[in-house]
Amino acid sequence: MMSRKIAGFLMMLGVFMIFEWVNLGFNLADGHPTSFYVVHGVLIAVNLVLGAVLGVIGWRAFRRARGE
């Protein structure tokens, strides 16, 4: 079983990752080659999915630990 502290950490890490990568996406400057945007777009998409997965795992563990 996962402790509530670790579950809370995973939820906060997921929220931080989503916030940080969305922020990066909005702050990409113009003037780079297309490959730059493709690579960063893939990185942003993968990290948004990872952030969401971490948040869901943390949320489920937090609810399960709260019920005990």
C-alpha positions as CSV (number, residue, x, y, z in Angstrom):
1,M,0.0,0.0,0.0
2,M,1.0,3.5,-0.7
3,S,1.1,6.1,2.1
4,R,-1.0,9.3,1.9
5,K,2.2,11.3,1.8
6,I,3.5,9.5,-1.3
7,A,0.0,9.6,-2.9
8,G,-0.1,13.4,-2.3
9,F,3.4,13.8,-3.7
10,L,2.4,11.9,-6.9
11,M,-0.7,14.1,-7.3
12,M,1.3,17.3,-6.9
13,L,4.0,16.0,-9.2
14,G,1.3,15.3,-11.9
15,V,-0.2,18.8,-11.5
16,F,3.3,20.4,-11.7
17,M,4.3,18.4,-14.8
18,I,1.1,19.4,-16.6
19,F,1.4,23.1,-15.6
20,E,5.1,23.2,-16.5
21,W,4.8,21.6,-19.9
22,V,1.7,23.6,-20.9
23,N,3.6,26.7,-19.9
24,L,6.6,25.6,-22.0
25,G,4.3,25.0,-24.9
26,F,2.9,28.6,-24.7
27,N,6.4,30.1,-24.3
28,L,8.1,28.5,-27.3
29,A,9.5,31.3,-29.4
30,D,9.0,31.7,-33.1
31,G,11.8,31.3,-35.6
32,H,12.9,27.7,-35.0
33,P,12.9,25.0,-37.7
34,T,9.9,22.8,-37.9
35,S,11.8,19.8,-36.4
36,F,12.3,21.8,-33.2
37,Y,8.5,22.2,-32.8
38,V,7.8,18.6,-33.7
39,V,10.3,17.3,-31.1
40,H,9.0,19.7,-28.4
41,G,5.4,18.9,-29.3
42,V,6.1,15.2,-28.8
43,L,7.9,15.9,-25.5
44,I,4.9,18.0,-24.3
45,A,2.4,15.4,-25.3
46,V,4.3,12.5,-23.6
47,N,4.8,14.5,-20.4
48,L,1.2,15.6,-20.3
49,V,0.1,12.0,-20.5
50,L,2.7,11.0,-17.8
51,G,1.5,13.8,-15.5
52,A,-2.1,12.7,-15.9
53,V,-1.2,9.1,-15.2
54,L,0.8,10.1,-12.1
55,G,-2.1,12.2,-10.9
56,V,-4.6,9.4,-11.4
57,I,-2.4,6.9,-9.6
58,G,-1.9,9.4,-6.7
59,W,-5.6,10.1,-6.5
60,R,-6.6,6.5,-6.4
61,A,-3.9,5.7,-3.8
62,F,-4.9,8.7,-1.7
63,R,-8.6,7.7,-1.7
64,R,-7.7,4.1,-0.8
65,A,-5.4,5.2,2.0
66,R,-8.1,7.6,3.4
67,G,-10.6,4.8,3.6
68,E,-8.4,2.6,5.8
